[in-house]
């Protein structure tokens, strides 16, 4: 295990006794390691609180009513998650508790099957600055996350190709909408407010970038090469448009 993995396992009380004793001895002697342990512990607490709030607000009853009888029930709204899963890159396991049925269902009641953008925006209403208050992953973990989501939508995504000035990369997550892969790349701005860059391999025809306002969000969406894209955030429209122009030039 790396130092971070061992520290996270210690926080989750998952270390074997011998490993725990070795790490505890190192913590007693290494000030930098103690500082890293404290940073991870505080991040865990903030993230746990944020996801607790998100799960409390997730529309589980509405999703359960909309699911076909043969579909598995959506996760229980009070499920809780291990920090080790988050740090290892399995954050899908965290967000899916509230969003899995939301996206894989293909639509929520009253929405058109094609309007994946509405589903993204409706769920994004639950996001706050606390949702992504955890530290940005290191480049190696970010690369693994982006490779996983890029493979689903048929793009070579790397930390460099999705990097943009003024936004901090936080996580890349695989969802699905109407049985088509949907990648969500989450950032935060300088105030901690979320910004999402979403990609779905939906086979849509090419369409030029189109700004829009939806439910208090600024959005820009476009299609190219059989994929549809959207940038969405509560930032001013001109900033979201500029960000979309940056991504549209790359993908």
N, C-alpha and C positions, 0 to 999 in steps of 0.2 A: 504493500500500500504506500501511496504518497503520504507526506506529512498531513496534508489537508484531509485525505481520506481517513487517516487514523484519528485525527482530531474530531472529525464529524462522527466517527464510530464511537468515540469516547462520549461526545455529547448525547448520542442516542443510546448510550449504555449497552453497546454491542461488541465491545472488545473482550477478548479472552483475558482471564486474570493475568497471565504472564505479560501479554502485550500491554495491558492497562498499567501494570507496575512499571514497565520500561518507559512508557510514555509519561507517566506521572513523574518519574525521576527526571526525565528530560525537561519537563515543564518547570520543575523546581530550579533548574540550573540555567535555562535558556530564556532570557527576557523577550527576545523576538518571537519565539514560539508561543510564549504566554500571551503576547499581544495578538498573535494570529488566532489563538484559541478564543480569546475574548471577542474578537471581531466576528468570528464564525458563530459564536453563541448568540451574540446580539442580533446578527442577521437572521438566525433561525427564529428567534423570538418574534422579530418584526414580521417575517414572512408567514409564520404560523398564524399570527393575529390577522394578517391581511387575508389569508385564504379562509380562515374561519368566517370572517365577515362576508367573503365572496360566496362561500357555500351557504351561509344563512340566507342570502338574497337570491340564490339560483332558483329558477322557476321549475323546480323538480315536479310538483304536482301537475303543472301544465304539460311538461314533457311526458310524464307517465300516462296521462290521458290520451296524448297524441300517438304514442307508440302502438304499433300493431300488436295484436294479442300474442303472436309468436315471438316477438322480440324480447330480449332480456330486459328486466327492469332496470331503470337508471340507478346509479349508485345512491346510497343513502345520503341525505343532505348533511348529516353530522359526521361523515367519515373524516378521519384525520390521517396525516401522512408523515412518514419518517423523513427527517432532514437528510439522511444518507441518500435517499432516492433523488432528492433535489440536486445535491452536489454531484452525484454521479451522472447527471444529465437526464434522469428519468422524470423530468418535470411534466411530461405528458400525464403521468400518473396523478399529478396534483391537479392540474387544470381540467383534466377529463372528468373528474368527479362532478363538476358543475356543467361542463360543456360537451361531453362525449355525445349524449343523446341529442343535444342541441344541434350539433353539426352533422352527425352521421344519420340522423333522422331524414335529412334532405330538405326539410322545411319545418317551420312552426306553423301552427294553424293560422290560416288567413293570408299566408305569404305565397307568392309564386315559387314554383320549383326552381326557376332559374335565378332567383334573386338571392344568391349567396351573400351579396353585400349587405342586405338588410339583416341577415342572421348575424354576421360579424358585428355590425354596428349595435344591434340590440344587446348582444352579450358584452360588447365593449363598454356599455353603460355601467357595468358593474365594476370596471377597473377604476382604481384611484392611484395616486402617487405611491401609496403603501403597497399596492399589488406587486410592483417591480422594485421594491426598495432593497432587495438583496444585491450583493456585489455582482458586477459584471463578471462573466466567466473568463478564465484565461484563454489564450488563443487556441490552445489544443482542444479544450472542451467546446469552445465556440465552433471550431472546425468540424468536430464530430456532429454537433447538433445540425449545422448547416448541410453537411453531407447527407444526413438522414432525411431532412425535409427536401433537399434538392433532388435526391434520388426519386422521391415520390412524384415530383412535378416535372422531372426531366431537365433540370438545370444544374449546372456546376456552380454551386453557391459556396463562397469562401468568406472568411472574415474580411478580406480585403475588398471583395466585390460588393459586399453589403454595407461597408463602412461609409459613414457620411458625417461631415463636419457639424458639430453642434448637437449630435445625438449620441447617446451611449447605448451600445448593443446590450441587450439583456438576455434574450432567449429566442430559440426557434422551435416551433411546435408543429407537429403533424395533426391535422384534423381531416375530416372528409365532409363533403356536401353533395347530396344526391349521388352517392357512390363514386364521387370523383375526389381525388386528393386535393387538400387545401392546406397550404403552408402559411403559418403566421409567424412573422419575425417582429419581435417587440423591441422597442427602444424607449428611452426616456429623454426628455429635453433637459435643459439646465435647471428647470424648476422641479424635475421629477415627474412631469406629466407624461403619460404613455403616448406613443406614436406607433402605429402598426403598418407594416408593409406585408400585404397578403397576395398570394399567388395560387391560382387554381388551374389545373390542367383540364379545362372543360371543353376543349375543341372549338371554342368560339372563333368567329371570323375576326379579322383585324379591325380595330377601331381606334381612332385617335384619342388621346387623353381628354377626359371630360370632367371639369370641376363640378362639384355639387355640394349642397349643404343638407345634412340629414341629422335630425334629432340633436342639434347642437354641435355636430361634428363637421369639420371641413374634410371633404373627400375628393380624390381624383382617381378615376378608373380608366383603364384602357385594355386593349387586347392585341396580342401579336403572336403569331406562330402557334396557334392553338392553345394559348394560355391567356387567362385574364388576370389583371393586376389591379390592386387598389392600395392607395395610401390613405390612412384615416387618422385623424387626431383632433383635439379641441384647440389646436393652435390656429392663428390667423390664416385665412384662406391663401394669402400670397406665399406664406411659408410652406404650406402643404403643397401648393402648386410647384414651387421651386424644388422641393424634395422629390415630387413625382417626376419632374423633368429630369432630375439626376438619375433616377432609377430607370426611366424609360429609355435613356440613352445607353444604359448598360445592358438591359435585358429586352 
